[in-house]
Amino acid sequence: MKSITYYITLFVIRLKGIKKEFSKDPIDYIKLRREDICSPKLKGVQSKQFNILDTLLTEVKPAQTNGFLLLFCHGGAFVSGPSKHHWDSIKKIVLKTSCSVWMIDYPKAPENKIDVISKNIDAVYSKALDEFDANRIILLGDSVGGTLVTNLVQRVLIKGMSIPLGLILISPVMDSTMSNPAIDDLDKDDPMLSKKGVLSAKKMCTIANDLSDPRLSPINGSFKGFPNTLLFIAENDITKPDQERAVQLMNDNNIDVTVVVGDKMPHIWPLLPVIKEGKHAMSVVISYILQSIDREK
């Protein structure tokens, strides 16, 4: 039985018209950006901002840190973000784990394409390696943030760089072509996303209209050598079928991957406010971080 907060959350999602916005082609990215919060006011934690290339980094940390860093790459269909739910989640993670967090506010499409965005993500990771050992860095990405950190790991492995301690993926977009036939069946059940609008946003980020580029569709890259991974899959989410394909590829490569499936949950449910099931999922994220730290100490 679902919590009352589950039904309240679905009602709010429908009331805000999120599905309607993600059913447009072209998608109205200007309207989506009205929810962006780039300089948050966070009580109870310390924060500062700095730039790497065209990316705004916000460092959020507790008064006493444990020497570990979480690189947080937010979702927003490549065209918007970060939003309030990202900052609320970061504050909770910082207070519960004592990690420092860098929120990566990368350049957005359509003004920027995936080559520029990827170059910025690479520069952030290189800067993190200047200040932290790789075994003290954990990557977290939701939705297209999951796309970006997954392909970051693929590029790191290709370059022979040190991989991070762990990887947390929350409803990651693994294939921007949206060509999996199972997606069409899920579209009617997904309360947030629609294939039409998601494809529109992804095309804004492409080079030569190539949606199969591993930087946009990491399902087309290699998962060999990936770090310990925690992956959240929502059942009522059009990105689910390709996440399941990615899990199979990880298993084929003997990657230690833990999968959490949200029964009838919407996209990125661990980050959604109010919903009881989301709060439980966030506690799993925090436990994973703490367990990863304990293994490394």
C-alpha positions, 0 to 999 in steps of 0.5 A, spaced: 500 500 500 502 506 498 503 512 503 498 518 502 504 522 501 505 518 494 498 520 492 499 527 494 506 527 490 502 525 484 497 530 485 502 536 485 506 533 479 499 533 475 497 540 478 504 543 476 503 540 469 510 537 468 507 532 464 504 537 459 511 541 459 515 534 457 510 533 451 512 539 447 516 539 441 520 543 441 520 543 449 519 550 452 526 550 456 525 557 458 519 556 462 523 550 465 528 554 467 524 558 471 524 553 477 532 554 477 536 556 483 543 557 482 545 560 488 541 557 494 540 560 501 542 553 505 541 554 513 546 549 517 551 548 512 557 552 509 557 554 502 561 557 497 561 558 489 567 558 484 567 557 477 571 551 472 571 553 465 563 555 464 561 551 470 558 554 476 560 550 482 557 550 489 561 547 495 556 545 500 559 542 507 558 541 514 562 545 519 567 539 520 568 534 514 570 527 513 575 528 507 570 525 502 567 529 496 560 528 493 560 530 486 553 532 484 551 532 477 543 535 477 538 533 472 534 537 468 533 534 461 540 538 459 536 544 458 535 547 466 536 546 473 538 545 478 532 546 482 530 546 489 529 538 490 536 538 488 539 543 494 534 540 499 537 533 497 544 536 498 543 539 504 540 532 507 546 528 505 551 533 507 548 533 514 547 526 515 554 524 512 559 529 513 561 529 506 563 535 502 558 536 496 560 540 489 553 541 485 555 542 478 551 547 475 554 545 468 552 549 461 546 548 458 543 546 451 541 549 446 546 554 447 551 549 449 552 542 446 554 535 449 562 536 447 562 543 451 558 540 457 562 534 457 569 538 457 566 542 463 564 535 467 571 533 465 575 539 468 570 539 474 573 531 475 580 533 474 579 539 479 576 534 484 582 529 483 587 535 485 584 536 492 581 529 493 584 522 492 579 518 487 578 513 493 575 519 496 570 521 491 563 519 490 559 521 483 551 522 484 547 524 478 539 524 477 536 523 470 541 527 465 545 528 471 546 520 471 547 520 463 553 525 465 556 522 470 556 515 467 559 517 461 564 521 465 566 514 468 567 511 461 571 517 459 576 516 465 577 509 464 578 510 457 584 515 459 586 511 464 585 516 470 583 514 477 576 512 478 571 514 483 570 510 490 562 509 488 557 511 483 550 513 485 545 513 479 538 516 480 533 515 474 539 516 469 537 517 462 542 511 459 539 512 451 537 519 449 535 516 442 529 513 446 528 508 441 527 502 446 520 499 444 518 498 451 518 506 452 511 507 448 508 502 453 510 506 459 509 513 456 502 513 458 503 511 466 509 516 467 506 522 470 512 526 469 516 525 462 513 524 455 518 521 450 516 527 445 518 532 450 524 528 452 527 527 445 526 534 443 530 536 449 536 531 447 536 533 440 538 540 443 544 538 445 546 533 440 552 534 435 550 533 428 543 530 431 547 524 433 543 522 439 547 515 439 553 519 441 555 515 448 556 522 451 548 522 450 547 515 450 552 511 455 548 505 453 553 505 447 559 505 451 563 500 455 561 499 463 568 494 464 571 497 470 566 501 473 566 502 480 561 500 485 554 502 483 547 504 486 542 505 481 535 507 482 529 505 477 522 507 478 517 503 475 513 508 472 518 512 468 520 512 461 527 511 462 526 505 466 527 500 460 534 503 458 536 503 465 535 495 465 539 494 459 545 498 463 544 493 469 545 487 464 551 490 461 554 491 468 552 484 470 555 482 464 562 485 466 561 483 473 560 490 476 558 490 483 551 494 482 545 494 487 539 496 484 533 499 488 526 499 484 521 503 486 514 500 485 509 505 481 514 510 483 515 516 478 522 519 475 527 521 480 523 519 486 528 519 491 529 526 490 522 528 491 520 532 497 514 530 502 513 523 499 515 517 504 517 512 499 522 518 497 525 519 504 526 512 505 530 511 498 534 517 500 536 514 506 538 508 502 543 513 498 546 516 505 547 509 507 551 507 501 555 513 502 557 511 509 558 504 507 563 506 502 566 511 506 567 505 512 570 500 507 575 506 505 577 508 512 
